């Protein structure tokens, strides 16, 4: 029998992203910013999937950008705008651009904070156990 892995929580992904930024998890090759951005983006996408699973499962088949735009029918404009901005910036950071400067740790922390706030808005309480460095 194949064991199914436990579901990954957005909180664990965000804690790991913060651990990468803090240097508690070492990433070689100067890829800390990209690794932290990828983890934070995955947390946001996980929160979106959970949200749509409960509200409108068919929306999950849409691109993430479209899913974020659809949020405006369910949520106030502020968390939707914050989620859109965070997802866009995190996505840009995840992709290699040879002449682009990596975002600062402060910028990444701000985007992670936006994702955390978004998760607190859309996820049920059981998924909001934000432990330190899960």
C-alpha positions as CSV (number, residue, x, y, z in Angstrom):
1,X,0.0,0.0,0.0
2,X,1.3,3.4,-0.9
3,X,1.2,6.0,1.8
4,X,-0.3,9.3,0.9
5,X,1.7,12.3,2.1
6,X,0.1,14.6,4.7
7,X,-1.3,17.8,3.1
8,X,1.1,20.7,3.2
9,X,-0.2,23.7,5.1
10,X,0.3,27.2,3.9
11,X,1.6,28.0,7.3
12,X,4.4,25.4,7.0
13,X,5.4,26.8,3.6
14,X,5.5,30.4,4.9
15,X,7.5,29.3,7.9
16,X,10.0,27.6,5.6
17,X,10.2,30.7,3.4
18,X,11.0,32.7,6.5
19,X,13.6,30.2,7.6
20,X,15.3,30.5,4.2
21,X,15.4,34.3,4.6
22,X,16.7,34.1,8.1
23,X,19.5,31.7,7.1
24,X,18.2,28.9,9.3
25,X,17.8,26.8,6.1
26,X,20.8,27.2,3.9
27,X,20.3,27.3,0.1
28,X,23.5,27.2,-1.9
29,X,24.3,29.2,-5.1
30,X,22.7,32.5,-3.9
31,X,19.2,31.2,-4.6
32,X,17.8,32.2,-1.2
33,X,15.5,34.9,-2.6
34,X,14.2,32.6,-5.3
35,X,13.6,29.7,-2.9
36,X,11.8,31.9,-0.4
37,X,9.7,33.4,-3.2
38,X,8.7,30.0,-4.5
39,X,7.7,28.8,-1.1
40,X,5.6,31.9,-0.4
41,X,4.0,31.7,-3.8
42,X,3.1,28.0,-3.2
43,X,1.5,29.0,0.1
44,X,-0.7,31.5,-1.7
45,X,-1.6,29.0,-4.4
46,X,-2.4,26.4,-1.7
47,X,-4.7,29.0,0.1
48,X,-6.4,29.7,-3.2
49,X,-7.0,26.0,-3.9
50,X,-8.4,25.5,-0.4
51,X,-10.7,28.6,-0.9
52,X,-12.0,27.5,-4.2
53,X,-12.5,23.9,-3.1
54,X,-15.0,25.1,-0.6
55,X,-16.6,27.9,-2.6
56,X,-16.5,27.1,-6.3
57,X,-14.4,24.0,-7.2
58,X,-14.5,24.6,-11.0
59,X,-12.5,27.8,-10.6
60,X,-9.5,25.7,-9.6
61,X,-9.1,24.7,-13.3
62,X,-8.4,28.4,-14.2
63,X,-5.0,30.0,-14.2
64,X,-3.9,31.4,-10.9
65,X,-4.1,35.0,-12.2
66,X,-7.7,34.3,-13.2
67,X,-8.5,32.7,-9.8
68,X,-7.2,35.8,-8.0
69,X,-9.3,38.1,-10.2
70,X,-12.4,36.0,-9.4
71,X,-11.8,36.6,-5.7
72,X,-13.3,40.0,-6.0
73,X,-16.7,38.4,-6.2
74,X,-16.2,36.9,-2.8
75,X,-13.8,39.2,-0.8
76,X,-13.2,42.8,-0.2
77,X,-10.9,44.6,-2.7
78,X,-8.0,45.1,-0.3
79,X,-7.0,41.4,0.3
80,X,-7.6,40.7,-3.4
81,X,-5.2,43.5,-4.5
82,X,-2.6,42.4,-1.9
83,X,-2.8,38.8,-3.1
84,X,-2.5,39.9,-6.7
85,X,0.5,42.1,-6.0
86,X,2.2,39.4,-3.9
87,X,1.6,36.7,-6.4
88,X,2.9,38.8,-9.3
89,X,6.1,39.9,-7.4
90,X,6.8,36.4,-6.1
91,X,6.3,34.9,-9.6
92,X,8.7,37.4,-11.1
93,X,11.2,36.5,-8.5
94,X,10.8,32.8,-9.1
95,X,11.8,33.1,-12.7
96,X,15.4,33.8,-13.7
97,X,16.0,37.1,-15.4
98,X,19.7,37.5,-16.2
99,X,19.8,41.3,-15.7
100,X,17.3,41.6,-12.9
101,X,18.4,42.4,-9.3
102,X,16.9,40.0,-6.7
103,X,14.5,41.6,-4.3
104,X,15.7,42.6,-0.9
105,X,15.0,40.6,2.2
106,X,12.7,43.4,3.3
107,X,10.7,43.2,0.1
108,X,10.4,39.4,0.4
109,X,9.3,39.7,4.0
110,X,6.6,42.2,3.0
111,X,5.3,39.9,0.3
112,X,5.3,37.0,2.8
113,X,3.4,39.1,5.2
114,X,0.8,39.8,2.5
115,X,0.5,36.1,1.8
116,X,0.1,35.4,5.5
117,X,-2.7,38.0,5.8
118,X,-4.4,36.5,2.7
119,X,-4.2,33.0,4.3
120,X,-5.7,34.3,7.5
121,X,-8.5,35.8,5.4
122,X,-9.4,32.8,3.4
123,X,-8.3,29.6,5.2
124,X,-10.2,27.8,8.0
125,X,-8.7,28.1,11.4
126,X,-7.3,24.6,11.3
127,X,-4.9,25.6,8.5
128,X,-3.7,28.7,10.4
129,X,-1.4,27.2,12.9
130,X,1.5,29.3,12.1
131,X,4.2,27.6,14.1
132,X,7.7,28.9,14.0
133,X,9.8,27.1,11.3
134,X,7.5,24.1,10.9
